[in-house]
Amino acid sequence: MEDYRRRMFAPDQFLDLSRTEHKIIFENVEDVWQALPKIAAYLQFRLKPGINGKLLGRPFVGNAVFVGKGSVIEQGAMIKGPAWIGENCQIRNGCYIRENVIIGNGVVAGNSCEFKNCLVFDKANVPHFNYVGDSILGYGAHLGAGAILSNVKLVRSVSVRGAGDSGTRASGVLV
């Protein structure tokens, strides 16, 4: 029974680990949510601050922040850090990125969204009015307006099918 439980909550059962360049965080992790406390140490060891994207206006970007190529940080955004923003991201006006945040490539972090101690996989969309704290969002996850993800455990994948849709799968772990 214990082996089944271990396998049931393993990171690769919830997330496509090939969809993040930060999969090393999940090494030696039995339950997927055990990666969350590892974010701070990972950033401390691997983060090399630098702005390789475009700043529109004068957003606040702290000293312990990496911004990848092609990413756009809009006026009114605040990135406190330590934080890693991947390539080709949109960090929109009013977005607040606190400490220990990893945002993958091609992510939209929108207006009135706050992020703290979280890992957001590539191509996720968090466009407006959301809180993402102590959470992991999987590849292509999309949060509608008004979602609050904080210290809540959801240990399953969610699949959504619309009329005439071939199906969209968004997986994530909310802890």
TAMO-V223435 format. One record per pair of residues at least 12 apart in sequence whose C-alpha atoms are under 8 Angstrom apart, sorted by the first residue. I is the first residue (numbers start at 1). J is the second residue. Records with the same first field share a line. If there is no record, write none. Layout:
I=J ; J
//
This chain:
6=30 ; 31
7=30
9=30 ; 31 ; 32 ; 155
10=29 ; 30 ; 31 ; 32
11=26 ; 29 ; 30 ; 31 ; 32
14=32 ; 155 ; 156 ; 157 ; 171 ; 172 ; 173
15=138 ; 139 ; 171 ; 172
16=138 ; 139
19=121 ; 122 ; 139
20=104 ; 105 ; 121 ; 122 ; 139
21=104
25=38 ; 39 ; 42
32=173
33=135 ; 136 ; 173 ; 174 ; 175
36=117 ; 118 ; 119 ; 134 ; 135 ; 136
39=100 ; 101 ; 102 ; 117 ; 118 ; 119
40=82 ; 100 ; 117
43=82 ; 83 ; 84 ; 100
44=82
47=64 ; 65 ; 66 ; 82 ; 83 ; 84
48=64 ; 65 ; 66
49=63 ; 64 ; 65 ; 66 ; 67
50=65 ; 66 ; 67
51=65 ; 66 ; 67 ; 68
52=66 ; 67 ; 68 ; 69 ; 70 ; 71
53=67 ; 68 ; 69 ; 70 ; 71 ; 72 ; 73 ; 87
54=70 ; 71 ; 72 ; 73
55=72 ; 73 ; 74 ; 75
56=72 ; 73 ; 74 ; 75
57=74 ; 75
58=74 ; 75 ; 76
59=73 ; 74 ; 75 ; 76 ; 77 ; 78
60=76 ; 77 ; 78 ; 79 ; 80
61=78 ; 79 ; 80 ; 81
62=79 ; 80 ; 81 ; 82
63=80 ; 81 ; 82
64=80 ; 81 ; 82 ; 83
65=79 ; 80 ; 81 ; 82 ; 83 ; 84 ; 85
66=83 ; 84 ; 85 ; 86
67=84 ; 85 ; 86 ; 87
68=85 ; 86 ; 87 ; 88
69=86 ; 87 ; 88
70=87 ; 88 ; 89
71=85 ; 86 ; 87 ; 88 ; 89 ; 90 ; 91
72=88 ; 89 ; 90 ; 91 ; 92
73=90 ; 91 ; 92 ; 93
74=90 ; 91 ; 92 ; 93
75=92 ; 93
76=92 ; 93 ; 94 ; 95
77=91 ; 92 ; 93 ; 94 ; 95 ; 96
78=94 ; 95 ; 96 ; 97
79=96 ; 97 ; 98
80=96 ; 97 ; 98 ; 99
81=97 ; 98 ; 99 ; 100 ; 101
82=98 ; 99 ; 100 ; 101
83=97 ; 98 ; 99 ; 100 ; 101 ; 102 ; 103
84=101 ; 102 ; 103 ; 104
85=102 ; 103 ; 104 ; 105
86=102 ; 103 ; 104 ; 105 ; 106 ; 107
87=104 ; 105 ; 106
88=105 ; 106 ; 107
89=104 ; 105 ; 106 ; 107 ; 108 ; 109
90=106 ; 107 ; 108 ; 109 ; 110
91=108 ; 109 ; 110
92=108 ; 109 ; 110 ; 111
93=110 ; 111 ; 112
94=110 ; 111 ; 112 ; 113
95=109 ; 110 ; 111 ; 112 ; 113 ; 114
96=112 ; 113 ; 114 ; 115
97=114 ; 115 ; 116
98=114 ; 115 ; 116 ; 117
99=116 ; 117
100=116 ; 117 ; 118
101=115 ; 116 ; 117 ; 118 ; 119
102=117 ; 118 ; 119 ; 120
103=119 ; 120 ; 121 ; 122
104=119 ; 120 ; 121 ; 122 ; 123 ; 124
105=121 ; 122 ; 123
106=122 ; 123 ; 124
107=120 ; 121 ; 122 ; 123 ; 124 ; 125 ; 126
108=123 ; 124 ; 125 ; 126 ; 127
109=125 ; 126 ; 127 ; 128
110=126 ; 127 ; 128 ; 129
111=127 ; 128 ; 129
112=128 ; 129 ; 130
113=126 ; 127 ; 128 ; 129 ; 130 ; 131 ; 132
114=130 ; 131 ; 132 ; 133
115=131 ; 132 ; 133
116=132 ; 133 ; 134
117=133 ; 134 ; 135
118=132 ; 133 ; 134 ; 135 ; 136
119=135 ; 136 ; 137
120=136 ; 137 ; 138 ; 139
121=136 ; 137 ; 138 ; 139 ; 140
122=138 ; 139 ; 140
123=139 ; 140 ; 141
124=137 ; 138 ; 139 ; 140 ; 141 ; 142
125=140 ; 141 ; 142 ; 143
126=142 ; 143 ; 144
127=143 ; 144 ; 145
128=144 ; 145 ; 146
129=145 ; 146 ; 147
130=143 ; 144 ; 145 ; 146 ; 147 ; 148
131=146 ; 147 ; 148 ; 149 ; 150
132=148 ; 149 ; 150
133=149 ; 150 ; 151
134=149 ; 150 ; 151 ; 174 ; 175
135=149 ; 150 ; 151 ; 173 ; 174 ; 175
136=172 ; 173 ; 174 ; 175
137=171 ; 172 ; 173 ; 174
138=170 ; 171 ; 172 ; 173
139=170 ; 171 ; 172
140=169 ; 170 ; 171
141=170 ; 171 ; 172
142=170
149=174 ; 175
150=174 ; 175
151=174 ; 175
152=174 ; 175
153=173 ; 174 ; 175
154=173 ; 174 ; 175
155=173 ; 174
156=171 ; 172 ; 173
157=169 ; 170 ; 171 ; 172 ; 173
158=170 ; 171 ; 172
159=171
//
